[in-house]
């Protein structure tokens, strides 16, 4: 069986601060890697800046423990042991939900003093069934399920569940009121629209105020939109043919950044290369055309400019620039695969490029990968 490499976890979250406060005490963190997506929702004790500090303190510690290779349960246990020690002290404290989704959309989740996850599938929602685990006299719940390309897992802080109860705190983590609203509305509205309605309902029940920080997150599995970006010649010319053939056989949108790279691709594939746009200004680099490739541009200039504009408002970008065209393509995709050749190009290291702060290919692609990850893209980089 071939491993699916086009599945993607789409993350959308919605947040409202407690009325009267300028800082939200809830925090959302996530990281998307090739094999796993880690998502963390934290609810710092209290309100405002103190709660915000608490959620940041434990959130980034969780990410660090993941980096050290700890499993989901080991990570949760480490944090919970710390929280057990500080519970009765005047030390930052935070409830949390951690969700880990593998490449095949298998889901594992842990909730510590937060509402259980809600599953949405075929316009119907229900509470995930969890198992109680006790560590050091602290209770938490573990959940597991499997998403498909048309299902979602919804997690929330208790500002949602308690806000719907209007001061009736029999079980402040009960998601039944949330599920009832979802099931009444999902045949008419999207999940996002239902969440907006729930926020309105919370305000209606609480004198047009939010009585606590309130955060929703929707994690959905779907087929990802893929873009492949080829840039730079191979370190060894003998690898050109294998390098190019692997690229042209990739699924998804295909883009090339680099005139030398484009020449090599044209030679290996036997397709003609045509210049379709030329400008005498560096802010509008040349654009080329090769059969079977969606976009072909210059290399270093485009990559550096792309880094500068990739996260800007599309309405502010130059519609006649190939850099804008590439930025829009990337923003419309979920999975970005870089194919980076390591051959040295003396021009890229020239003093004129240094004066203009134009970074070499290896440096600028690394920065681009970092920025795209922060934007929620799944990024893969291969070097040749």
C-alpha positions as CSV (number, residue, x, y, z in Angstrom):
1,X,0.0,0.0,0.0
2,X,1.4,3.4,-0.9
3,X,1.6,5.9,1.9
4,X,-0.7,8.9,1.5
5,X,1.5,12.0,1.3
6,X,-1.2,14.6,0.5
7,X,-3.3,14.5,3.6
8,X,-3.3,17.8,5.5
9,X,-4.6,19.0,8.9
10,X,-6.4,22.3,8.5
11,X,-6.5,24.3,11.7
12,X,-8.8,27.2,12.4
13,X,-9.3,28.8,15.8
14,X,-11.5,31.5,17.2
15,X,-10.9,33.5,20.4
16,X,-12.7,36.0,22.5
17,X,-11.1,37.8,25.5
18,X,-12.9,38.1,28.9
19,X,-14.8,41.4,28.8
20,X,-12.9,44.2,30.4
21,X,-9.5,42.7,29.6
22,X,-7.1,43.6,26.8
23,X,-5.1,40.3,26.9
24,X,-6.5,36.8,26.4
25,X,-5.4,34.1,28.9
26,X,-6.0,31.3,26.4
27,X,-3.2,30.3,24.0
28,X,-3.1,28.3,20.8
29,X,0.1,26.7,19.6
30,X,0.7,24.2,16.9
31,X,3.5,22.8,14.7
32,X,3.1,20.9,11.5
33,X,5.7,18.4,10.5
34,X,5.8,15.8,7.7
35,X,4.6,12.9,9.9
36,X,2.7,14.6,12.7
37,X,0.7,17.7,13.6
38,X,0.9,18.8,17.3
39,X,-1.8,21.2,18.6
40,X,-2.0,22.7,22.0
41,X,-4.7,24.7,23.6
42,X,-4.0,26.3,27.0
43,X,-6.2,28.1,29.5
44,X,-4.1,30.0,32.0
45,X,-5.5,30.4,35.5
46,X,-7.2,33.7,36.1
47,X,-7.5,36.5,33.5
48,X,-5.5,39.0,31.6
49,X,-1.7,39.2,31.6
50,X,-1.2,36.7,34.4
51,X,-3.3,34.0,32.7
52,X,-1.5,34.8,29.4
53,X,1.9,34.3,31.1
54,X,0.8,31.0,32.6
55,X,-0.4,29.6,29.3
56,X,2.8,30.7,27.5
57,X,5.0,29.2,30.2
58,X,3.4,25.7,29.9
59,X,2.7,25.9,26.2
60,X,6.3,26.4,25.1
61,X,7.5,23.8,27.7
62,X,5.2,21.3,26.0
63,X,6.7,22.1,22.6
64,X,10.2,21.7,24.0
65,X,9.3,18.3,25.5
66,X,8.0,17.2,22.0
67,X,11.3,18.4,20.5
68,X,13.2,16.2,23.1
69,X,11.2,13.2,21.7
70,X,8.8,12.6,24.6
71,X,5.5,10.9,23.8
72,X,2.2,12.5,24.2
73,X,1.5,10.9,27.5
74,X,5.1,11.4,28.8
75,X,4.8,15.1,27.9
76,X,1.4,15.5,29.6
77,X,2.6,13.6,32.7
78,X,5.6,15.8,33.0
79,X,3.5,19.0,32.9
80,X,0.8,17.6,35.2
81,X,3.4,16.6,37.8
82,X,4.6,20.2,37.8
83,X,1.0,21.5,38.0
84,X,0.3,19.2,40.9
85,X,3.2,20.7,42.8
86,X,2.1,24.3,42.2
87,X,-1.6,23.9,42.5
88,X,-1.8,25.2,46.1
89,X,0.9,27.8,45.7
90,X,0.9,31.3,44.1
91,X,2.7,30.0,41.0
92,X,1.4,30.1,37.4
93,X,-1.1,27.3,36.5
94,X,-2.8,26.3,33.3
95,X,-5.3,23.8,32.1
96,X,-4.6,22.3,28.7
97,X,-5.6,20.2,25.7
98,X,-3.0,18.5,23.5
99,X,-3.9,16.9,20.2
100,X,-1.5,14.9,18.1
101,X,-2.6,13.9,14.6
102,X,-0.5,11.5,12.5
103,X,0.0,11.5,8.8
104,X,-2.8,9.0,8.4
105,X,-5.2,11.3,10.4
106,X,-5.1,9.1,13.5
107,X,-5.8,11.3,16.5
108,X,-4.6,11.1,20.1
109,X,-5.6,13.8,22.6
110,X,-5.2,14.5,26.3
111,X,-7.4,17.0,28.2
112,X,-6.4,18.2,31.6
113,X,-9.2,20.3,33.3
114,X,-10.6,21.2,29.9
115,X,-13.8,20.2,28.1
116,X,-13.6,16.9,26.0
117,X,-13.2,17.1,22.3
118,X,-16.2,17.1,20.0
119,X,-16.2,15.2,16.7
120,X,-18.0,16.5,13.7
121,X,-18.8,14.0,10.9
122,X,-21.5,14.1,8.2
123,X,-23.1,17.2,9.7
124,X,-23.5,15.5,13.1
125,X,-21.5,16.1,16.3
126,X,-20.8,14.0,19.4
127,X,-18.5,14.0,22.4
128,X,-15.3,11.9,22.0
129,X,-15.2,9.0,24.5
130,X,-12.2,9.2,26.8
131,X,-10.4,7.1,29.3
132,X,-9.6,8.4,32.8
133,X,-5.9,8.4,33.8
134,X,-4.6,9.3,37.2
135,X,-1.0,10.5,37.8
136,X,0.1,11.8,41.2
137,X,-3.5,12.2,42.3
138,X,-4.2,14.3,39.2
139,X,-6.9,13.2,36.7
140,X,-6.8,13.7,33.0
141,X,-8.6,12.1,30.0
142,X,-7.1,10.4,27.0
143,X,-8.9,10.2,23.6
144,X,-8.3,8.5,20.3
145,X,-10.1,8.5,17.0
146,X,-9.5,8.6,13.3
147,X,-10.4,11.5,11.1
148,X,-11.2,11.2,7.5
149,X,-11.2,13.8,4.7
150,X,-14.6,15.1,5.7
151,X,-14.5,15.1,9.5
152,X,-13.2,17.5,12.2
153,X,-12.3,17.5,15.9
154,X,-13.3,20.5,17.9
155,X,-11.6,21.5,21.1
156,X,-12.4,24.4,23.4
157,X,-11.7,26.1,26.8
158,X,-14.2,26.1,29.6
159,X,-15.0,29.7,28.8
160,X,-17.2,28.2,26.1
161,X,-19.0,25.5,28.1
162,X,-19.4,27.7,31.2
163,X,-20.5,30.7,29.2
164,X,-23.4,28.7,27.7
165,X,-24.6,27.8,31.2
166,X,-25.2,31.3,32.5
167,X,-23.8,30.8,36.0
168,X,-25.1,27.3,36.4
169,X,-21.9,25.5,37.0
170,X,-23.0,21.9,37.7
171,X,-20.3,20.6,35.4
172,X,-18.3,23.4,33.9
173,X,-16.8,21.1,31.3
174,X,-20.0,19.7,30.0
175,X,-20.1,19.9,26.1
176,X,-23.7,18.9,25.7
177,X,-24.9,22.5,25.2
178,X,-22.3,22.9,22.5
179,X,-23.2,19.7,20.8
180,X,-26.9,20.6,20.9
181,X,-26.3,23.8,19.0
182,X,-24.0,22.1,16.5
183,X,-26.6,19.4,15.7
184,X,-29.4,22.0,15.4
185,X,-27.4,24.1,12.9
186,X,-24.9,22.0,11.0
187,X,-27.3,21.1,8.2
188,X,-27.7,24.8,7.5
189,X,-24.4,26.3,8.5
190,X,-20.7,25.5,8.4
191,X,-18.9,24.6,11.6
192,X,-17.3,28.0,11.6
193,X,-20.6,29.7,11.3
194,X,-22.0,27.7,14.1
195,X,-19.1,28.7,16.3
196,X,-19.9,32.4,15.6
197,X,-23.5,31.7,16.6
198,X,-22.2,30.1,19.9
199,X,-20.2,33.2,20.7
200,X,-23.3,35.3,20.2
201,X,-25.3,33.0,22.4
202,X,-22.7,33.3,25.2
203,X,-23.0,37.1,25.1
204,X,-26.8,36.9,25.1
205,X,-26.7,34.7,28.2
206,X,-24.2,37.0,30.0
207,X,-25.5,40.6,29.7
208,X,-23.7,41.1,26.3
209,X,-20.3,40.2,27.9
210,X,-17.9,37.4,27.8
211,X,-17.5,36.1,31.4
212,X,-14.2,34.4,30.7
213,X,-11.7,33.9,27.9
214,X,-13.3,31.7,25.3
215,X,-11.5,29.7,22.6
216,X,-12.6,27.3,20.0
217,X,-10.3,25.3,17.6
218,X,-11.4,23.2,14.6
219,X,-8.9,20.6,13.3
220,X,-10.0,19.1,10.0
221,X,-8.6,16.4,7.8
222,X,-8.6,16.9,4.1
223,X,-6.6,16.3,1.0
224,X,-3.9,19.0,0.9
225,X,-3.1,21.3,-2.0
226,X,0.5,20.8,-3.0
227,X,3.1,23.1,-4.5
228,X,6.6,22.0,-5.6
229,X,9.3,24.6,-5.9
230,X,12.5,23.7,-7.8
231,X,15.5,26.0,-7.4
232,X,19.2,25.7,-8.1
233,X,21.3,23.2,-10.1
234,X,22.4,19.9,-8.5
235,X,25.8,19.9,-6.8
236,X,26.8,17.0,-9.2
237,X,25.7,17.5,-12.8
238,X,25.4,13.7,-13.2
239,X,22.3,13.9,-10.9
240,X,20.5,16.4,-13.2
241,X,18.3,13.9,-15.0
242,X,17.2,12.0,-11.8
243,X,16.6,15.3,-10.1
244,X,14.5,16.8,-12.9
245,X,12.5,13.6,-13.5
246,X,11.6,13.3,-9.8
247,X,10.4,16.9,-9.9
248,X,8.3,16.7,-13.1
249,X,6.6,13.5,-11.8
250,X,5.5,15.1,-8.5
251,X,1.8,15.6,-7.8
252,X,0.7,19.2,-7.5
253,X,1.6,22.6,-8.8
254,X,5.1,22.9,-10.2
255,X,7.2,26.1,-10.1
256,X,10.8,26.8,-11.0
257,X,12.9,29.7,-9.6
258,X,16.2,30.2,-11.5
259,X,17.1,30.7,-15.1
260,X,20.0,28.1,-14.9
261,X,17.6,25.7,-13.2
262,X,15.0,26.3,-16.0
263,X,17.7,25.7,-18.7
264,X,18.5,22.3,-17.1
265,X,14.9,21.3,-16.9
266,X,14.3,22.3,-20.5
267,X,17.4,20.3,-21.6
268,X,16.4,17.1,-19.6
269,X,12.7,17.2,-20.6
270,X,13.3,18.3,-24.2
271,X,10.8,21.2,-23.8
272,X,11.5,24.7,-25.1
273,X,12.0,27.6,-22.7
274,X,10.5,30.9,-23.7
275,X,10.9,34.3,-22.0
276,X,7.4,35.8,-21.6
277,X,8.2,38.9,-19.6
278,X,11.2,41.1,-19.2
279,X,11.7,44.3,-17.2
280,X,14.7,46.5,-16.6
281,X,13.8,46.8,-12.9
282,X,14.7,44.2,-10.3
283,X,11.3,44.5,-8.6
284,X,9.7,42.8,-11.6
285,X,12.0,39.9,-12.4
286,X,11.8,38.0,-15.7
287,X,9.2,35.3,-16.3
288,X,9.6,32.3,-18.5
289,X,7.4,29.5,-19.9
290,X,8.1,25.7,-20.1
291,X,5.5,23.2,-21.1
292,X,4.1,21.3,-18.0
293,X,5.4,23.9,-15.5
294,X,2.9,26.3,-13.9
295,X,5.4,29.1,-13.3
296,X,9.0,29.7,-14.2
297,X,10.9,32.8,-12.9
298,X,14.3,34.1,-12.0
299,X,15.9,32.6,-8.9
300,X,17.6,34.6,-6.1
301,X,15.8,37.9,-6.8
302,X,12.4,36.2,-6.7
303,X,13.1,34.1,-3.6
304,X,14.3,37.1,-1.7
305,X,11.3,39.2,-2.7
306,X,9.0,36.3,-2.1
307,X,10.3,36.2,1.5
308,X,9.5,39.9,2.0
309,X,5.9,39.7,0.7
310,X,4.6,36.2,1.3
311,X,2.7,37.2,4.5
312,X,1.5,40.6,3.3
313,X,-2.1,41.5,2.3
314,X,-2.6,40.4,-1.3
315,X,-4.5,43.6,-2.0
316,X,-1.2,45.5,-1.5
317,X,0.9,43.5,-3.9
318,X,1.9,44.3,-7.5
319,X,-0.5,42.3,-9.8
320,X,2.0,42.5,-12.7
321,X,4.9,40.8,-10.8
322,X,5.8,37.1,-11.0
323,X,6.8,37.3,-7.4
324,X,3.2,38.2,-6.5
325,X,2.0,35.3,-8.7
326,X,4.2,32.9,-6.9
327,X,3.2,34.3,-3.5
328,X,-0.5,33.8,-4.3
329,X,0.1,30.2,-5.5
330,X,1.9,29.4,-2.2
331,X,-0.8,31.0,-0.1
332,X,-3.4,28.9,-1.8
333,X,-1.6,25.7,-1.0
334,X,-1.1,23.7,2.1
335,X,2.0,21.5,1.5
336,X,5.1,23.2,0.1
337,X,7.9,21.0,-1.2
338,X,11.2,22.6,-1.9
339,X,13.7,20.9,-4.2
340,X,17.0,22.8,-3.7
341,X,20.1,22.3,-5.7
342,X,23.4,22.9,-3.9
343,X,25.7,23.9,-6.8
344,X,27.5,27.2,-6.0
345,X,26.8,30.2,-8.2
346,X,29.4,32.9,-7.8
347,X,27.0,35.6,-9.0
348,X,24.8,34.9,-6.0
349,X,27.8,35.7,-3.7
350,X,28.8,38.9,-5.5
351,X,29.3,42.1,-3.6
352,X,26.5,43.8,-5.5
353,X,24.0,41.2,-4.1
354,X,25.5,41.8,-0.6
355,X,25.0,45.6,-1.0
356,X,21.3,45.0,-1.8
357,X,20.9,42.5,1.1
358,X,20.1,39.7,-1.4
359,X,20.8,36.4,0.4
360,X,22.2,33.3,-1.3
361,X,19.8,30.5,-2.2
362,X,20.6,28.2,0.8
363,X,20.0,31.0,3.3
364,X,16.9,32.5,1.8
365,X,15.2,29.1,1.3
366,X,15.9,28.2,4.9
367,X,14.3,31.5,6.0
368,X,11.3,30.9,3.6
369,X,10.8,27.4,5.1
370,X,10.8,28.9,8.6
371,X,8.3,31.6,7.7
372,X,5.9,29.2,5.9
373,X,5.9,26.9,8.9
374,X,4.8,29.8,11.1
375,X,2.1,30.6,8.6
376,X,0.7,27.0,9.1
377,X,2.1,25.4,6.0
378,X,3.5,21.9,6.0
379,X,7.0,22.4,4.5
380,X,9.4,19.8,3.2
381,X,12.9,20.6,1.9
382,X,15.1,18.2,-0.2
383,X,18.7,19.1,-1.1
384,X,20.6,17.8,-4.2
